[in-house]
Amino acid sequence: MNQWPIPSDREQLQFLKNIQRLLDEGSFVASYKFALLHALADLALLKGDDTGAPLELTTHQIATQFITLYWQQVRPFQGTRGNPGVVLKQNAGRQAGVINLIEAAHRQSAGSLYRLQQNGQPWQSLVRAVAATVRTMPLWKLQTLGSERLEFLYANAERGDSIQLNPGVAYCFRAFHPVLCGLFQSAWVTYLRRTNTSHLGYTTDLQEFLFGHERASLDVYKPILREVQEGACFYCSGALSPSADVDHFIPWSRCHSDLAHNFVLAHRGCNAAKSDHLAFERHLESWARRNSDLGVELDQRFEAAALIHDVNASVSIARWAYSYVEGARGQVWIKANQFKHLDNTWREFLAS
């Protein structure tokens, strides 16, 4: 018998209700708590599994996710009332300290998170500083609701360098990841609208600015992928035109991952037909084999182009995404308008 059984339906429902209580009843004087919830969900996807086991996370890991989440948000936002571009306030008072740290790092690295991560001491200093804030602020205040402590995510026993997600919590974060991150992002956007009214006006594109990605930024992948794929569409093997699309193999809508190994080059028609669906087993096999057989070459190319990559993280995300669809008895895309129900053969292509 599994030592850590998955949460029952009732326990999963209670988890969702507790998350809603945090969002409804929690005190949010800065956006840190939204970032923390998002970071915990992302780390559960990257580090957890599909059992009900507890999951230990370090403040270093949480800080790294914080930096990733805020990296795009420290760019100046061009307001809609004639205001010059400003970095949005993530605090009800002065700008949040973590934002100042990340904004400075963003400027010094010319906006390249990859270059910053490769620049040993500055990167480690930033992570340590953010981790210190995480320890003293949101991590130990997240589960406080007025006079009540609702410690359903992790125990607040002491302010150490790590926490342990309670049994079943990582499973629930993984099982409901798209829904939960949608909730966290929506609440985050609402908060920033309140704290930045003079700059935002009636803008409608704040969600995309905070959590989207720029299609033009994907062009840097094209020459690498075109050569690796020998000029052929990843999905149909037809010859690629200059207007080919860089496609997220695991769709952006399912997990906001711009890790380099997740990209393939495809005909616009194939990309449009696949849309937000997962690709069927044979496509998955080709993707996994490419990343394995060309691992060294891809790493070298991505590093030379200063592109963030982590093949293990990409595989973990893929494993989660396919497990999610299998559990929902969902369909995967084959070609054009053809779909099929996912079967369990996908697991052999993503074996640990």
C-alpha angles and dihedrals in degrees: 000000000000110000089216109040117194116262117272120247089259092051092049091051091049090051090055091047090052091050089052089051091054090053094043102039105024122105111244113189091152136018092251094103092055089050091048094052090048091047093051091050092049093047091049087056093047101038106022135075139214097272126089092252121139116251126217115214128183125222086238090061092046091048091052090055090047091056091048092051095046096040095090093038095063091066113105111267114220106228126220098230100066093273119143117250113284136178105254117247113249093188135062090233126023119355112291112264095232090055091054090051094048093043090055091048090047091056095044092051094044090243095302112131090184093057091048092051090052092050095084108202100037091048094048091046091053093048091049092049093048091045090054090055091046090053096049100039131020099017093061098034102044096089096045113109108181106296093345130088114210103190098179095127101047139336117267093211097138141348098255133143096272144032132205118225108228119253110286096016097099089046091054093046088053095043094051100027099129093045094045095047089049089055093047093048093047092051090046092052091049090051093050091049088058095047097043105039094134091058103034103047108168097332115156101194100069094110092056092046093052102039109010130086134231114251090211089061089066094063091086088070095055101083092045094048094041091056095042091049091043092236094303130125109256093226107036101018092230120142113278123234123215089261094062117141129240103229131199101234089205098042119250089232091062097045127000096231123148094174108144097236089061093068130093132172117241145165111271089240093054092045092050093047093049090047110152095345127109115247118248125260099275091053089048090051090052092049094048092046092049092052091047101042095041096035098124094042093048092048090052093048094047092047092049089052092045092240121156110245138166115165093192092054090047091052091047090053091048091048090052094046095051092043088052093052092044091052090050090048087237133165131250129211122254105172140315104346096338121119138167137188112267114251127200096259088094089078094070090060093053099039114151 
